[in-house]
Every structure is written in C-alpha cells, then in structure tokens.
Amino acid sequence: MVGLFVAGTVVSLVQFLRVRDRRLLLVAAMFACQSQALAREWYDVWRDAFQAGVCVAGLALVLLLARRPSPETVSRAEGAAHAPEPASPLALPKS
C-alpha cells in the first residue's frame, strides 16, 4: 500500500514538472505524508504528525481550488459578457 502512495507522489511531481501548476505540489505532499504515515507503527507519534500533514495539505488544496476559477469558467464568463441578453418570454415584442 505504501508503494502506491510513493508512486502517486512521483507521478504528481512529474506532472508538476510538466505543467508547473503549484497545486500539484500539495497533492504530492498529501501522497508523501500518507505513505510515511502508513509506514509507521500505530503507537508512533510521527504517524499522527504525518496524518495531520495530509489533512493540512488537503485543506490548503481545497482553499486553492476554491479561489481560482477554471479556464472554461473564465472563457464562458467573458463570452457571456459580450453576448446579447436573451429575450425574456414575457417581454413585449418591439414594434
């Protein structure tokens, strides 16, 4: 199981090098902390510290994803700003 999280860390870092999106570093940190937590014994205090690291990285990722709109949303909003207003079905016809 630890190997899957290490592989996830490596894939996230390779993807970061490819696209340079900083949010992928948080994903890699989550995978790395989880792999370290799973490698520890249940009584080791570092297991809890690494689990807390997963939680902190996950919450930071949620905050970063909520702040930045996706490129599709931005392009649709820009297109909607230039598009004419749709006619209301209750609007009176112009004569």
N, CA, C and O atoms as a DFTB+ gen file, in Angstrom:
380 C
 N C O
     1  1       0.827      -1.194       0.000
     2  2       0.000       0.000       0.000
     3  2       0.869       1.255       0.000
     4  3       0.550       2.246      -0.657
     5  1       1.966       1.196       0.744
     6  2       2.863       2.354       0.788
     7  2       3.429       2.640      -0.598
     8  3       3.616       3.797      -0.973
     9  1       3.700       1.579      -1.354
    10  2       4.242       1.745      -2.695
    11  2       3.324       2.516      -3.616
    12  3       3.791       3.272      -4.468
    13  1       2.012       2.334      -3.455
    14  2       1.056       3.076      -4.290
    15  2       1.110       4.570      -3.982
    16  3       1.014       5.393      -4.891
    17  1       1.261       4.924      -2.709
    18  2       1.341       6.342      -2.352
    19  2       2.667       6.956      -2.799
    20  3       2.718       8.127      -3.175
    21  1       3.743       6.161      -2.756
    22  2       5.025       6.657      -3.274
    23  2       4.925       6.865      -4.786
    24  3       5.431       7.854      -5.316
    25  1       4.274       5.935      -5.471
    26  2       4.086       6.097      -6.923
    27  2       3.222       7.315      -7.220
    28  3       3.488       8.045      -8.175
    29  1       2.193       7.540      -6.412
    30  2       1.370       8.734      -6.583
    31  2       2.162      10.013      -6.394
    32  3       1.942      11.001      -7.096
    33  1       3.091       9.989      -5.438
    34  2       3.964      11.148      -5.218
    35  2       4.828      11.417      -6.443
    36  3       4.958      12.558      -6.886
    37  1       5.415      10.359      -6.982
    38  2       6.293      10.511      -8.154
    39  2       5.500      11.011      -9.360
    40  3       5.961      11.897     -10.080
    41  1       4.326      10.454      -9.582
    42  2       3.505      10.880     -10.719
    43  2       3.092      12.343     -10.558
    44  3       3.095      13.102     -11.527
    45  1       2.739      12.736      -9.340
    46  2       2.358      14.139      -9.105
    47  2       3.522      15.083      -9.365
    48  3       3.336      16.151      -9.947
    49  1       4.713      14.700      -8.941
    50  2       5.883      15.554      -9.171
    51  2       6.235      15.638     -10.652
    52  3       6.609      16.706     -11.136
    53  1       6.121      14.534     -11.371
    54  2       6.385      14.557     -12.813
    55  2       5.357      15.449     -13.517
    56  3       5.700      16.216     -14.416
    57  1       4.103      15.339     -13.098
    58  2       3.058      16.186     -13.690
    59  2       3.315      17.654     -13.364
    60  3       3.074      18.524     -14.201
    61  1       3.808      17.941     -12.144
    62  2       4.149      19.321     -11.793
    63  2       5.255      19.854     -12.694
    64  3       5.181      20.991     -13.162
    65  1       6.265      19.052     -12.938
    66  2       7.355      19.489     -13.821
    67  2       6.855      19.724     -15.241
    68  3       7.400      20.557     -15.965
    69  1       5.823      18.994     -15.635
    70  2       5.276      19.139     -16.975
    71  2       4.421      20.383     -17.133
    72  3       4.554      21.098     -18.127
    73  1       3.531      20.661     -16.160
    74  2       2.578      21.751     -16.333
    75  2       2.826      22.946     -15.419
    76  3       2.236      24.007     -15.629
    77  1       3.679      22.800     -14.416
    78  2       4.047      23.894     -13.496
    79  2       2.850      24.466     -12.732
    80  3       2.768      25.674     -12.514
    81  1       1.937      23.603     -12.332
    82  2       0.803      24.027     -11.511
    83  2       1.152      23.730     -10.056
    84  3       1.350      22.573      -9.687
    85  1       1.229      24.770      -9.233
    86  2       1.678      24.609      -7.846
    87  2       0.745      23.748      -7.007
    88  3       1.160      23.185      -5.994
    89  1      -0.497      23.644      -7.419
    90  2      -1.439      22.819      -6.663
    91  2      -1.029      21.351      -6.669
    92  3      -1.385      20.605      -5.757
    93  1      -0.289      20.933      -7.683
    94  2       0.186      19.550      -7.729
    95  2       1.211      19.263      -6.642
    96  3       1.384      18.109      -6.248
    97  1       1.890      20.285      -6.154
    98  2       2.821      20.079      -5.044
    99  2       2.070      19.689      -3.773
   100  3       2.559      18.884      -2.981
   101  1       0.893      20.256      -3.581
   102  2       0.085      19.865      -2.426
   103  2      -0.405      18.428      -2.558
   104  3      -0.462      17.697      -1.569
   105  1      -0.754      18.025      -3.761
   106  2      -1.160      16.638      -3.988
   107  2       0.010      15.700      -3.700
   108  3      -0.169      14.653      -3.078
   109  1       1.202      16.073      -4.151
   110  2       2.391      15.257      -3.883
   111  2       2.690      15.196      -2.390
   112  3       3.080      14.148      -1.876
   113  1       2.508      16.318      -1.691
   114  2       2.724      16.324      -0.236
   115  2       1.728      15.418       0.467
   116  3       2.079      14.730       1.426
   117  1       0.488      15.415      -0.004
   118  2      -0.507      14.519       0.591
   119  2      -0.102      13.057       0.412
   120  3      -0.168      12.273       1.358
   121  1       0.312      12.691      -0.792
   122  2       0.733      11.314      -1.038
   123  2       1.962      10.954      -0.205
   124  3       2.033       9.863       0.359
   125  1       2.927      11.867      -0.129
   126  2       4.151      11.578       0.626
   127  2       3.867      11.423       2.116
   128  3       4.385      10.503       2.750
   129  1       3.058      12.302       2.676
   130  2       2.725      12.197       4.098
   131  2       1.925      10.935       4.390
   132  3       2.129      10.288       5.417
   133  1       1.026      10.591       3.497
   134  2       0.233       9.379       3.720
   135  2       1.101       8.133       3.639
   136  3       0.903       7.190       4.405
   137  1       2.061       8.118       2.721
   138  2       2.940       6.949       2.630
   139  2       3.794       6.822       3.885
   140  3       4.040       5.712       4.356
   141  1       4.251       7.952       4.434
   142  2       5.020       7.901       5.672
   143  2       4.157       7.480       6.856
   144  3       4.616       6.742       7.728
   145  1       2.923       7.940       6.892
   146  2       2.029       7.565       7.995
   147  2       1.731       6.067       7.965
   148  3       1.675       5.422       9.013
   149  1       1.540       5.518       6.775
   150  2       1.252       4.086       6.677
   151  2       2.465       3.229       6.995
   152  3       2.314       2.073       7.388
   153  1       3.657       3.770       6.834
   154  2       4.873       3.013       7.114
   155  2       5.183       2.958       8.614
   156  3       6.017       2.157       9.035
   157  1       4.533       3.790       9.421
   158  2       4.786       3.849      10.864
   159  2       3.895       2.864      11.616
   160  3       2.842       2.449      11.130
   161  1       4.350       2.502      12.822
   162  2       3.539       1.664      13.702
   163  2       2.431       2.498      14.320
   164  3       2.519       3.725      14.338
   165  1       1.382       1.846      14.829
   166  2       0.218       2.549      15.355
   167  2       0.554       3.387      16.575
   168  3      -0.135       4.374      16.832
   169  1       1.578       3.039      17.335
   170  2       1.924       3.770      18.553
   171  2       2.938       4.886      18.310
   172  3       3.245       5.640      19.233
   173  1       3.456       5.006      17.109
   174  2       4.450       6.036      16.791
   175  2       3.764       7.394      16.680
   176  3       2.768       7.541      15.973
   177  1       4.311       8.386      17.388
   178  2       3.711       9.719      17.376
   179  2       3.849      10.389      16.007
   180  3       3.047      11.259      15.666
   181  1       4.839      10.004      15.231
   182  2       5.028      10.582      13.904
   183  2       3.929      10.160      12.942
   184  3       3.649      10.855      11.966
   185  1       3.310       9.022      13.220
   186  2       2.177       8.611      12.378
   187  2       1.073       9.665      12.430
   188  3       0.510      10.045      11.403
   189  1       0.774      10.127      13.640
   190  2      -0.246      11.167      13.791
   191  2       0.206      12.483      13.170
   192  3      -0.607      13.218      12.608
   193  1       1.498      12.782      13.269
   194  2       2.002      14.026      12.675
   195  2       1.875      13.988      11.153
   196  3       1.497      14.986      10.538
   197  1       2.186      12.848      10.546
   198  2       2.061      12.742       9.093
   199  2       0.595      12.749       8.663
   200  3       0.262      13.287       7.607
   201  1      -0.283      12.154       9.473
   202  2      -1.710      12.219       9.164
   203  2      -2.210      13.658       9.241
   204  3      -3.034      14.076       8.428
   205  1      -1.715      14.412      10.214
   206  2      -2.071      15.831      10.298
   207  2      -1.549      16.584       9.076
   208  3      -2.211      17.497       8.583
   209  1      -0.373      16.210       8.586
   210  2       0.168      16.819       7.371
   211  2      -0.713      16.567       6.161
   212  3      -0.877      17.447       5.316
   213  1      -1.283      15.371       6.074
   214  2      -2.221      15.067       4.987
   215  2      -3.440      15.978       5.085
   216  3      -3.901      16.526       4.084
   217  1      -3.956      16.132       6.305
   218  2      -5.141      16.986       6.494
   219  2      -4.843      18.441       6.138
   220  3      -5.651      19.096       5.479
   221  1      -3.697      18.946       6.566
   222  2      -3.343      20.344       6.282
   223  2      -3.166      20.557       4.779
   224  3      -3.660      21.543       4.230
   225  1      -2.466      19.642       4.114
   226  2      -2.270      19.774       2.668
   227  2      -3.602      19.670       1.924
   228  3      -3.814      20.377       0.939
   229  1      -4.490      18.807       2.378
   230  2      -5.797      18.677       1.740
   231  2      -6.643      19.927       1.900
   232  3      -7.298      20.359       0.951
   233  1      -6.635      20.512       3.094
   234  2      -7.399      21.742       3.309
   235  2      -6.819      22.905       2.502
   236  3      -7.565      23.727       1.970
   237  1      -5.490      22.973       2.414
   238  2      -4.867      24.023       1.600
   239  2      -5.235      23.845       0.126
   240  3      -5.458      24.823      -0.588
   241  1      -5.294      22.599      -0.319
   242  2      -5.676      22.330      -1.702
   243  2      -7.124      22.749      -1.962
   244  3      -7.434      23.305      -3.016
   245  1      -7.997      22.482      -1.010
   246  2      -9.392      22.899      -1.162
   247  2      -9.479      24.421      -1.258
   248  3     -10.234      24.947      -2.075
   249  1      -8.717      25.126      -0.434
   250  2      -8.723      26.590      -0.491
   251  2      -8.197      27.103      -1.832
   252  3      -8.760      28.037      -2.403
   253  1      -7.129      26.502      -2.329
   254  2      -6.579      26.944      -3.613
   255  2      -7.517      26.639      -4.767
   256  3      -7.607      27.423      -5.711
   257  1      -8.212      25.519      -4.708
   258  2      -9.142      25.180      -5.783
   259  2     -10.378      26.071      -5.749
   260  3     -10.958      26.357      -6.796
   261  1     -10.784      26.507      -4.575
   262  2     -11.962      27.353      -4.469
   263  2     -11.674      28.778      -4.928
   264  3     -12.579      29.464      -5.404
   265  1     -10.447      29.228      -4.796
   266  2     -10.094      30.607      -5.152
   267  2      -9.932      30.822      -6.637
   268  3     -10.313      31.879      -7.142
   269  1      -9.390      29.881      -7.344
   270  2      -9.056      30.066      -8.758
   271  2     -10.112      29.416      -9.637
   272  3     -10.299      28.201      -9.568
   273  1     -10.808      30.191     -10.463
   274  2     -11.790      29.581     -11.363
   275  2     -11.085      28.828     -12.485
   276  3      -9.949      29.149     -12.838
   277  1     -11.744      27.853     -13.031
   278  2     -11.164      27.086     -14.122
   279  2     -11.135      27.930     -15.390
   280  3     -11.920      28.871     -15.515
   281  1     -10.252      27.616     -16.328
   282  2     -10.177      28.394     -17.577
   283  2     -11.482      28.351     -18.367
   284  3     -11.821      29.330     -19.033
   285  1     -12.233      27.230     -18.311
   286  2     -13.501      27.164     -19.040
   287  2     -14.507      28.151     -18.463
   288  3     -15.258      28.791     -19.198
   289  1     -14.512      28.269     -17.121
   290  2     -15.450      29.190     -16.477
   291  2     -15.127      30.626     -16.856
   292  3     -16.030      31.424     -17.107
   293  1     -13.853      30.954     -16.896
   294  2     -13.447      32.317     -17.250
   295  2     -13.812      32.618     -18.697
   296  3     -14.313      33.704     -18.991
   297  1     -13.570      31.675     -19.605
   298  2     -13.882      31.935     -21.022
   299  2     -15.387      32.026     -21.232
   300  3     -15.839      32.829     -22.048
   301  1     -16.178      31.222     -20.514
   302  2     -17.627      31.324     -20.629
   303  2     -18.127      32.650     -20.073
   304  3     -19.046      33.251     -20.630
   305  1     -17.529      33.109     -18.979
   306  2     -17.949      34.383     -18.384
   307  2     -17.595      35.543     -19.307
   308  3     -18.376      36.485     -19.445
   309  1     -16.427      35.485     -19.938
   310  2     -16.047      36.539     -20.879
   311  2     -16.959      36.517     -22.093
   312  3     -17.346      37.571     -22.599
   313  1     -17.305      35.329     -22.563
   314  2     -18.210      35.224     -23.709
   315  2     -19.608      35.697     -23.361
   316  3     -20.289      36.291     -24.197
   317  1     -20.037      35.444     -22.151
   318  2     -21.369      35.877     -21.726
   319  2     -21.420      37.387     -21.549
   320  3     -22.480      37.993     -21.711
   321  1     -20.297      37.999     -21.222
   322  2     -20.281      39.448     -21.043
   323  2     -20.465      40.161     -22.383
   324  3     -20.995      41.271     -22.422
   325  1     -20.034      39.534     -23.479
   326  2     -20.142      40.155     -24.802
   327  2     -21.389      39.710     -25.561
   328  3     -21.737      40.290     -26.590
   329  1     -22.058      38.680     -25.049
   330  2     -23.241      38.174     -25.749
   331  2     -24.451      39.039     -25.404
   332  3     -24.543      39.580     -24.302
   333  1     -25.369      39.164     -26.347
   334  2     -26.586      39.948     -26.043
   335  2     -27.446      39.212     -25.023
   336  3     -27.379      37.991     -24.885
   337  1     -28.243      39.982     -24.325
   338  2     -29.141      39.412     -23.331
   339  2     -30.213      38.599     -24.036
   340  3     -30.763      39.042     -25.044
   341  1     -30.519      37.405     -23.514
   342  2     -31.576      36.626     -24.141
   343  2     -32.934      37.282     -23.880
   344  3     -33.150      37.889     -22.830
   345  1     -33.809      37.157     -24.811
   346  2     -35.140      37.775     -24.686
   347  2     -35.956      36.992     -23.668
   348  3     -35.961      35.761     -23.658
   349  1     -36.630      37.722     -22.831
   350  2     -37.499      37.101     -21.847
   351  2     -38.767      36.615     -22.541
   352  3     -39.278      37.290     -23.435
   353  1     -39.273      35.465     -22.145
   354  2     -40.521      35.003     -22.785
   355  2     -41.704      35.905     -22.445
   356  3     -42.727      35.860     -23.127
   357  1     -41.580      36.717     -21.407
   358  2     -42.663      37.617     -21.018
   359  2     -42.513      39.027     -21.596
   360  3     -43.361      39.893     -21.378
   361  1     -41.437      39.239     -22.326
   362  2     -41.175      40.581     -22.860
   363  2     -42.135      40.874     -24.007
   364  3     -42.488      39.986     -24.783
   365  1     -42.547      42.124     -24.098
   366  2     -43.419      42.563     -25.177
   367  2     -42.625      42.701     -26.458
   368  3     -41.490      43.176     -26.423
   369  1     -43.182      42.302     -27.586
   370  2     -42.455      42.447     -28.837
   371  2     -42.291      43.931     -29.187
   372  3     -43.182      44.747     -28.948
   373  1     -41.143      44.250     -29.752
   374  2     -40.885      45.637     -30.167
   375  2     -41.606      45.911     -31.478
   376  3     -41.582      45.077     -32.383
   377  1     -42.233      47.045     -31.589
   378  2     -42.937      47.377     -32.825
   379  2     -42.305      48.521     -33.541
   380  3     -42.781      48.925     -34.602
